Amino acid sequence: MPLAQSHRNPLAYLGWLVIFPIQDMGRQAIFFGKSFVLVFAWPWQFGKILAQMHFIGFKSLLVVCLTGAFTGMVLGLQGYYTLARFGSEGILGTAVALSLVRELGPVLTAFMVIARGGSAMAAELASMRISEQIDALTTMDIHPIRFLVSPRLVAAVLCFPLLTAIFDFIGIMGGYLSGSVLLGLGSGVYFSSVESGVRMIDVSGGFLKSLVFALVAINTCCFRGYFAHLSPAGFGSKAVALATTGAVVQSCVLVLFADYILTSFLL
């Protein structure tokens, strides 16, 4: 491995540091292309898709609801005291709703699913790679990407917008709890501000982000687990650990990068 040869040939190691990330990006793009195309291969895997929807969607529901509630409550508190300085408490609903629908809802939902489901996917696929189960699937003429990755991709695309919608709703109600119930802002003022401030383009933009984040997050997590054997750690438990950690970190960074790109086009 280049890492082992770094002390003997530092120049070769420097070249490897440049070439490997480029190879990695190309490999990840090809991996996504194969996963996406194999979604439409017959016969369709409805059973696996439903199982992954239960794992990605239903099992993430509690953490998404809790995160949405506390995020909305914090936004309600901070927004109320900030707007009170300018005598604009009446637009608290707009501030909370737009913050959630445009940005925080899709991004934090993606983070929660990555932390709970994406890390598990990466660890599972990495363990299968290290224990040569993926090689066994290839030997049995079962396409491992179609069998292991494509159902997860479809399930994520179906679940992320629903989880984002739930996050937004719970967050807006959390802002109502802080701003109206605890701080005394009129409930009619709050919800009227939400209704007048949020437009359909804001909602559709948030859902578009959630779809892109689903593809980015699940593809990255599955890719890191699937190619765990290419890690500098080689085979073993350390490779599984590095694949899982790398999947979570890279997914979160790519979600933030995609969020910036999409926001620059949607504004």
Secondary structure by P-SEA (a helix, b strand, c coil): cccccccccaaaaaaaaaaaaaaaaaaaaaaaaaaaaacccccccaaaaaaaaaaacccaaaaaaaaaaaaaaaaaaaaaaaaaaaccccaaaaaaaaaaaccaaaaaaaaaaaaccaaaaaaaaaaaaaaaaaaaaaaacccccccccaaaaaaaaacaaaaaaaaaaaaaaaaaaaccccccccaaaaaaaaaacccaaaaaaaaaaaaaaaaaaaaaaaaaaaacccccccccaaaaaaaaaaaaaaaaaaaaaaaaaaaaaac
